[in-house]
Amino acid sequence: MRRLAFALATSLFALPAAAQSLTVPPGPFQPGSTVTVAVFNDTGGILGYPFGCETRILRHTGEIVQPFTLPGLFCDALVAVEAGDTALFQVTAPQDPGSYVLFFPYGAGAVARLDVTAADPAAVDLVSFPWGAKSPQTAHAVDFTVPVSTPWSFGNTGVAPHTFQPGDRVDLFSPGGTEPVASVDLSGILVPPGEVVSVILPTLPLAAGPYDLETTWFDRASGSMVVSRSGIQAQGSRANLHMPDGKGLADGAPLDIAVSVTGFPLPASANPTYFLLVGLAPGSVPLPDGTIAPLVQDSLVTQSLSGLGGLLVGHVGSLETIVLLGGFTGEATGMQIQHPGLVGLAGVQVRMAAVAVDETGTVWGASQPETIELQ
């Protein structure tokens, strides 16, 4: 497919000139501790957010750490912050040490850094993540007909502004592909400290479905290029894959994985079943109802159905009900993938996705693709 280049004028998602700010006390913080966070409204108008659902916690590499599902039923009490006022709320620090990003996804959005136990020396100030993290169960879902409604975001957790340089870009690939099918030029876009700037993904001319997404930019502090890889999926695909431990799989350090789903019909007797799958071959395949899964059934996918000899934990099961109001929303946690422990696998990449099916076998869900690198 011919590569499509989009000019800056069509890729920048316009945000208000004024933005709210998010402030975290000096850290680092202890795992599981309570942190009081402040949001200051300097938008010039009223800023509203749902009480108890104020922030999302991301890794500095962009993966959602918590929550994995956010039913609106629990986020209906709105807090209104007048212009010039500050609101305080509390967050719980993650259990694992490292550097995280607090994302406040209301108004124009805001970010702040949260270090637990000690700062991760590999953490960079800029983080690449889906604006859809506002609703974790559909975080990586993209509207291919109205791409402005589901942009991709960059948050600056540092104290200095970040300006993208020539060559900085967002590339889309077919699942497992190596040649970009569409790109966004980021050169010249400014991300002020603490703020979020979003770009429109070039999906309009593409067939709706799963794609690998790669962001590349020059990090001034480290003097090196940063490459961040994630996945997107078409709206209505009902499943979202979460990698709270990141995507680097080391021997002796299994990765925790979660799946959240939404949009399934209310079950008559049994909740939908999920499958966690890994594969090597590039490509995608339609499921029985037409939903596109970002894997093909190669030998590794076949082995993963039976657990990869114990390397997959909790890879098949019934989704836990989170809310049934108006449709089934649920999640599965407790899944893991373990390193096979074989010499010579460093740098090998495997592809992962989650598939779900309702009790009748007629309604399916498929997550975005994610890439795991063995270390």
C-alpha positions in Angstrom: 0.0 0.0 0.0 1.3 3.5 -0.9 2.6 5.4 2.1 0.5 8.5 2.9 2.1 11.6 4.3 0.0 14.1 6.2 1.1 17.7 6.6 1.2 19.4 10.0 -1.7 21.6 9.1 -4.0 18.6 8.9 -2.5 16.5 11.7 -2.6 18.9 14.6 -5.6 18.5 16.8 -6.5 22.1 18.0 -6.7 22.6 21.7 -7.6 25.7 23.7 -4.7 28.1 24.4 -5.3 28.0 28.1 -5.1 24.6 29.9 -5.5 23.3 33.4 -2.5 22.2 35.4 -1.9 19.1 37.4 0.5 19.2 40.4 2.0 16.3 42.3 4.0 16.8 45.6 7.7 16.0 45.4 8.4 12.3 45.4 9.3 9.5 45.3 6.3 7.9 47.0 6.0 4.5 48.7 4.1 1.7 46.8 0.4 1.8 47.6 0.6 5.2 49.4 -2.0 7.9 49.1 -0.9 11.0 47.1 -2.9 14.2 47.2 -3.0 15.8 43.8 -4.1 19.3 42.8 -5.7 20.5 39.6 -5.7 24.2 38.9 -8.3 25.6 36.4 -6.8 28.3 34.3 -9.0 27.6 31.3 -11.0 30.8 31.8 -14.2 28.8 32.2 -15.7 26.0 34.4 -13.8 22.8 34.4 -15.7 19.6 35.2 -14.6 16.1 36.1 -16.2 13.0 37.6 -15.5 12.5 41.3 -13.5 9.4 42.0 -12.4 9.0 38.4 -10.1 11.9 38.1 -6.9 10.4 36.6 -5.5 7.5 34.7 -2.1 6.1 35.7 0.2 5.3 32.7 3.7 4.0 32.5 6.2 6.5 31.1 6.1 4.4 27.9 2.4 4.9 27.6 0.7 1.7 28.8 -2.3 2.0 31.1 -1.5 0.7 34.6 -4.9 1.5 36.2 -7.8 1.4 36.0 -8.5 -1.1 33.2 -12.2 -0.5 33.1 -14.1 2.6 34.0 -17.9 2.2 33.9 -19.7 5.5 33.8 -22.0 4.2 36.6 -19.3 5.0 39.1 -18.2 8.3 37.7 -21.5 10.2 37.5 -20.9 12.7 40.4 -19.4 15.7 38.7 -17.1 18.2 40.3 -17.2 21.8 38.9 -14.0 23.8 39.3 -14.5 27.6 38.8 -12.0 29.5 36.8 -8.9 30.3 38.9 -9.8 27.7 41.6 -7.9 24.6 42.6 -9.4 21.2 43.4 -7.7 18.5 45.4 -8.1 14.7 45.1 -6.2 11.6 46.0 -4.6 8.8 44.0 -3.0 5.6 45.1 0.6 5.0 44.0 1.2 1.8 42.0 2.7 -1.2 43.8 5.7 -1.6 41.5 8.7 0.8 41.7 9.3 3.1 38.8 8.2 6.3 37.0 4.6 6.8 36.1 2.4 9.4 34.4 -0.8 10.8 35.9 -3.1 11.7 33.1 -6.0 14.1 33.8 -8.2 13.5 30.7 -10.7 16.4 31.1 -10.8 19.7 29.4 -7.6 19.9 27.3 -5.9 17.3 29.5 -2.9 17.5 31.8 -0.1 15.2 32.9 2.4 15.0 35.8 5.1 12.6 36.8 4.7 10.1 39.7 7.9 8.3 40.9 7.4 5.3 43.1 10.3 4.2 45.4 12.8 5.7 42.9 12.7 7.3 39.5 13.3 5.0 36.6 16.6 6.1 35.0 15.2 5.2 31.5 12.1 7.5 31.9 11.8 10.4 29.5 9.7 13.5 30.0 7.5 13.0 26.9 4.9 10.2 26.9 3.0 8.9 23.9 -0.5 7.4 24.6 -4.0 7.2 23.2 -6.3 10.1 24.2 -8.9 7.2 24.6 -7.2 6.3 27.8 -10.0 8.5 29.2 -12.1 5.3 28.8 -9.7 2.4 29.4 -12.1 -0.3 28.0 -12.0 1.4 24.6 -8.6 3.1 25.0 -7.1 2.0 21.7 -10.4 2.1 19.7 -10.2 4.5 16.7 -13.0 6.1 14.7 -11.8 5.6 11.1 -14.6 7.8 9.7 -14.1 10.7 12.1 -10.5 10.5 13.2 -10.5 13.8 15.0 -12.7 12.2 17.7 -10.0 9.7 18.6 -6.6 11.4 18.3 -3.2 10.2 19.6 -1.7 12.2 22.4 1.7 13.4 23.8 2.0 14.6 27.3 5.0 16.5 28.7 5.8 15.6 32.3 9.0 17.7 32.4 9.7 21.3 33.2 10.8 22.4 29.8 8.7 22.7 26.6 9.3 19.9 24.0 9.4 20.8 20.3 9.3 18.0 17.8 12.2 18.0 15.3 12.4 17.1 11.6 12.1 13.3 11.3 9.8 13.0 14.4 6.7 11.1 13.3 3.8 8.7 13.9 3.7 5.7 11.6 0.9 3.2 11.1 1.7 -0.4 10.0 -0.6 -3.3 9.0 -0.4 -5.8 11.9 3.2 -7.2 12.0 4.1 -5.1 8.9 7.4 -3.4 8.3 6.5 -0.7 5.8 4.3 2.2 7.0 1.0 2.6 5.4 0.4 6.1 6.7 2.3 8.7 8.6 2.0 11.9 10.6 4.9 14.5 10.5 5.3 15.9 14.1 8.0 18.4 13.2 7.4 21.8 14.8 4.7 20.8 17.2 5.2 22.2 20.7 4.1 20.4 23.9 4.3 22.8 26.9 5.3 21.4 30.3 2.4 19.6 32.0 0.2 19.8 29.0 -1.2 17.3 26.4 -1.1 17.9 22.7 -2.9 15.5 20.3 -2.5 14.7 16.6 -5.1 13.3 14.3 -4.2 9.8 13.1 -4.2 9.4 9.3 -6.9 6.7 9.3 -9.5 8.2 7.0 -8.2 6.6 3.7 -7.4 3.2 5.5 -9.6 0.2 5.9 -11.0 0.0 9.4 -9.3 -2.5 11.5 -6.2 -3.2 13.7 -2.9 -1.5 13.0 0.5 -1.2 14.7 1.3 2.4 15.7 4.9 3.6 16.2 5.9 7.0 17.5 9.5 8.2 17.0 11.0 11.4 18.3 14.4 12.8 19.4 14.7 13.2 23.2 16.9 16.2 23.9 17.8 15.2 27.5 19.2 11.8 26.6 20.4 12.9 23.1 18.8 9.8 21.6 15.8 8.7 19.5 12.8 7.3 21.4 10.6 4.7 19.7 7.3 3.8 21.3 5.1 1.1 19.9 1.4 0.4 20.5 -1.7 -0.7 18.6 -5.0 0.6 17.5 -8.3 -1.1 16.7 -11.5 -0.1 15.0 -14.3 1.2 17.1 -16.9 -1.4 17.9 -14.3 -4.2 18.3 -15.3 -4.7 21.9 -12.0 -5.6 23.5 -8.9 -3.8 24.8 -5.6 -5.3 25.8 -3.6 -3.7 28.7 0.1 -4.2 29.5 0.6 -2.7 32.9 4.1 -4.0 33.3 5.2 -2.7 29.9 6.2 -4.8 26.9 9.8 -5.9 27.7 9.8 -9.6 28.8 12.8 -10.5 30.9 13.7 -14.0 32.2 12.3 -14.3 35.7 10.1 -11.2 35.5 6.7 -12.2 33.9 4.5 -9.6 32.5 1.0 -9.0 34.0 -1.7 -8.6 31.4 -5.4 -7.5 31.6 -8.3 -7.5 29.1 -11.3 -5.3 29.3 -14.4 -5.5 27.1 -17.5 -3.6 26.4 -20.4 -3.7 24.0 -21.3 -7.3 24.4 -25.0 -8.2 24.8 -26.3 -9.0 28.2 -25.6 -12.7 28.9 -28.5 -15.0 29.5 -26.5 -17.5 31.5 -22.7 -17.0 31.1 -20.3 -14.1 30.7 -18.2 -13.9 27.5 -15.1 -16.0 27.3 -11.6 -14.4 26.6 -8.5 -15.9 25.0 -5.0 -14.4 25.2 -3.0 -15.2 22.1 0.5 -14.7 20.9 1.9 -15.2 17.4 4.8 -14.5 15.1 3.4 -14.2 11.6 2.2 -10.8 10.3 -1.4 -10.3 9.3 -4.9 -10.4 10.6 -8.0 -12.5 10.2 -11.8 -11.9 10.3 -13.6 -13.7 13.2 -17.0 -15.3 12.5 -19.0 -12.1 12.9 -16.6 -10.0 10.8 -14.6 -8.5 13.7 -10.9 -8.3 12.6 -8.4 -10.0 14.9 -4.8 -8.8 14.5 -3.2 -12.3 14.4 -3.2 -15.2 12.0 -3.3 -18.8 13.2 0.4 -19.7 13.0 2.0 -22.4 15.1 2.6 -20.1 18.0 -1.1 -19.0 18.1 -2.1 -22.6 18.1 0.2 -23.4 21.0 -0.9 -20.4 23.0 -4.5 -21.7 23.0 -3.2 -24.5 25.3 -0.9 -22.2 27.3 2.5 -22.4 25.5 3.6 -25.1 27.8 2.9 -23.1 30.9 4.4 -19.8 29.7 0.9 -18.3 29.6 -1.1 -18.1 32.9 -4.8 -17.4 33.0 -4.9 -17.2 29.2 -8.5 -18.5 28.9 -11.4 -17.8 31.1 -14.7 -16.1 31.8 -14.7 -12.3 32.0 -15.7 -10.8 35.3 -18.8 -8.6 35.2 -18.2 -4.9 36.0 -21.5 -3.5 34.9 -24.5 -4.8 33.0 -26.4 -1.5 32.7 -27.3 -1.2 29.0 -24.8 -3.9 27.9 -22.0 -6.1 29.2 -18.8 -4.5 30.4 -16.2 -6.6 32.1 -12.6 -7.4 32.5 -10.1 -10.2 33.2 -6.9 -9.8 35.3 -4.4 -12.2 36.7 -3.0 -13.1 33.3 0.8 -13.4 32.8 3.3 -14.3 30.1 6.6 -15.7 31.1 10.0 -15.8 29.4 10.9 -19.3 28.0 14.4 -18.9 29.5 16.2 -20.0 26.3 19.6 -18.6 25.4 19.7 -16.4 22.2 16.1 -15.0 22.3 17.1 -11.5 23.3 15.5 -9.1 20.8 12.9 -11.6 19.5 9.5 -10.0 19.2 6.2 -11.7 19.5 2.7 -10.3 18.7 -0.1 -10.4 21.2 -3.9 -9.9 21.1 -7.0 -10.8 23.0 -10.1 -12.3 21.6 -13.5 -12.7 23.3 -16.8 -14.4 22.4 -20.2 -14.4 23.9 -22.0 -17.5 25.2 -23.8 -18.0 21.8 -20.5 -18.0 19.8 -21.9 -15.3 17.5 -20.7 -12.0 19.0 -16.9 -11.5 19.1 -14.4 -9.0 20.3 -10.8 -8.5 19.3 -8.3 -6.1 20.9 -5.6 -4.0 19.4 -2.3 -5.7 18.6 0.7 -5.3 20.9 4.3 -6.3 20.5 6.4 -7.9 23.2 10.2 -8.0 23.0 12.1 -10.7 24.8 15.1 -9.5 26.7 
